[in-house]
Amino acid sequence: MIQARPRHTGRPRSRLLQLATPVEGKVDNDSLPCLSERLGRLFGLGDTMNLDSALAFRGGQPAMAQGFVIEQLSRELATTRRALIQRIHRYGDEIEQADPVEYEPYLNAWLTMQRKIAATSRQLRDKVRKTMKDQGQNLARLAELDSVFDHTMAGYTSQCFSQISKVLEQRFQALKTASEHSPDPGTCPGDWLHRYCEEAQTLLLAELDVRLEPVLGLLEACHNEVSDSP
């Protein structure tokens, strides 16, 4: 099993929402429609037909799931996550300091890291799905189902994550303005920028967990299938 982090359903999503939502814009989860209604707004007729086909999928090999293959993918997930975390913690270090400090270099560096997270998690998710198609009919069907959800949610997911950079820009300007107009006694001039970089890193870490959550879920299903096999 993966040792990088325990699985806590829903926590990465909640953490990302808390970090990216301004205080005045927080939404009460109790006021949101139920999950099925929210999914219904995203699934069109074609998506629903694809989902139905995925549920009825009968492909895949009749053989049992192979534990060593699943363990190898689990280790790859843990290694990939550690490598990305290390890169995230270096965010801001390679940016040349300018006077005055401009937001654009920090935005470009953040977007580059965000694209790296998205591409890596997508490649890993595709690899796990491809492997599952050769690990028995149950896992092959789950891989097909996940593919439909992934395709259907791709546009919505991309749109949501694209809003984070706007939140960061507002935070950058707010910290910069506060430091210029009412600096706290005993603080260094660059403290606000260090704080901004830490908050930007936290958002990247939260997004990383959200994007890797489906991969972790697929691998847990694989582990369960191996455990349940005689």
N, C-alpha and C positions, 0 to 999 in steps of 0.2 A: 504493500500500500504506500501511498504518497506520504512522506513525512514533512513536506515543506510547510504545510499549514492544515489545520483541521477544517472540515467542511461545516459551515454554519449557513443554513439556507436563508437567503434574504439579506444577510448583513452587508455584503459588499454594495448591493444596490442602495440600501439605506444610508450607508456611509457616504457614498458618492452624492446622493441627493442632499444630505446635510451639508456637505462641503461646498457644493456648487449652487445652492439656493440661498439668495439673500434672506436676511431675517424677515423682512417685510413681505417676502414672496413665498414663505413656507406654506405647503399644502398639507392639510390634515388628511391622512390616509383613509380615515373613516368616511370622508366626504367623496371619495373616488368611487366610480362604479365597480362592480365585482369583476374579477379577473376574466371571466368568460365574456362579459360585455365589452371589456377593453380589447380583448383579442378579436372579437367580432368586428370591431371597427377597423382592424388592420387587415383582416382576411377578406379578400374579394371572392367572387364566385370561382374564378380559376384557381385561387389558392386553396379554397375549400375542396375542390375536386382533387387537387394534388395531395391534400392531406388525407382524403378518403382513400386514394390509391396507395399512399404510404402505409396506412393502417392495414390494408389488405395485402401488403407486399408478402410474397411467398418465396423470394429468392434466397440466395445464400447457400452455403455448403451445409449438409446435414451433420457435419462433424461437431464435436464439442469444442468449447472455447479453450484455447491454450494459455495456461497461466503465465508461462515465461514470456510470451509475447506481450501480454497486458502489463507485466511488471516492467518490461523494457520501456514501454510507452509512458508508464508512470514515472520512471526515473528521468525520462526525457522531459516530461512536463516540469518536474521539480528543478532540473538543471536549467531549463529555459527561463523559468520564473526567477531563479536566483541571478542569472546573468542580466535580465532586464532590470531587476531591482538595483543592481550595482550601477547600471547605466543611468537609471533615474536619479540616484543619489549624487551623480556627477553633474546633474543639470545646473547650468549657470557658471560652472567652473571655467569653461573654455571661451566664454564671451568676453571680448575686450571691453574694459571699462572706458566709458566716454563721459565727457562733461559738457553739457548735462546728460544724465542717463536717459536713454531712449527706450521705448517699449519694444520696437520692432525686432531688434536682435534676440530679445528674450522670447518674443512670440514665435519667431522662426525656429529657434532651438526647441521650443516646447512642441510645435507642430511636427517637427522632424521626429521627436521622441514618440509622440502620439501615433504617427503613421507607422513607426517601427513596432509599437505594441500591437496595433491593429493587424499588420501584415503577419507578424510572428504568430499571434494567436489564431489567425485564420488558417495559416499553413498547418499548424499543429492540430486544429480541429478537423481539417480535411484529412490529414494523415490518420487520425484515430478512426474516423468514419470509414475510410478505405480499408483499414485493418479489420474493423468489425464485420465487414461484409464477408470475410473468410473465416469468421469465428462462430458459425452456427446461425440458424434461421432467426432466432430471437434477436440476436445482436444485429444481424443484417437488417431486420425490420426497423429496429430502433435507429440505426444509422440513416435509413431512408427517411424516417420521420423527422429526425433532427435536421436533415438536409432541407426538407420543406420549410421547417420553421426558420432556419437560418436564411434561406432565400427570401422568405416573406418579410422577415423582420429587418433585413439588411438596410433598406432605405430609411426606415424609421430610426434604427439604431445609429446610423451615420448622422442623421439630422440632429439627434439628441446630443451626441458627443461633440458635434461641431459648435454647440452653444457654450461649451466650457471655456473656450478661448475668449469669448466676450466677457464672461464673468471674471476671468483673470485680468483682462485689460482694465476693467473697472476697479479691481482690487489694486492693481499696480498704480493707477492714477491716484486712488484714495490714499494709499500709503505714502506716495511721493509728496502729495499735497500736504498731508498732515505733518510730514517731517520738515517741510519748508516753512510752514506757517506757525507751527507750535511744537518745536522739537522738545523732547523730554530731556531734562537735565541729566547729564552723565552718560548720554548715549552718543555713539559715534555716528558720523554723517551717513555711513553706509549700512547702518543697522536695519533700516526699513527694507533695503534691497535684499539683505540676507533673509529677512522674514518672508518677503515675497517669494523667494526661491524655495524656501522650505514649504510654503503653502502650495506652490505649483507642483513640487515633488509629491506632496501628499495627494493631490488630485490625480496625478499620473499613477501613483500606487493603487488608488481606489479604482481607477479605470482598468488597470491591469487585472485586478481581481475579478472585476465584472466580466471582462472579455474572456478570462480563463475559466470562469465558472461553468460554462457548458462543456468544456473539455473535461473538467474534473467530474462533472455529472456522468458523462459517457463512460469514463474510466471506472467510476464506482459501479455503474451498471455491469460493466465487464467483470469486475471483481466479484460481484454478487452472482453472476452467471457461473463463474468458475467455482465458487463456493458451493452453489446448489447442485453442481454436476456430480453424479455418482462416481 
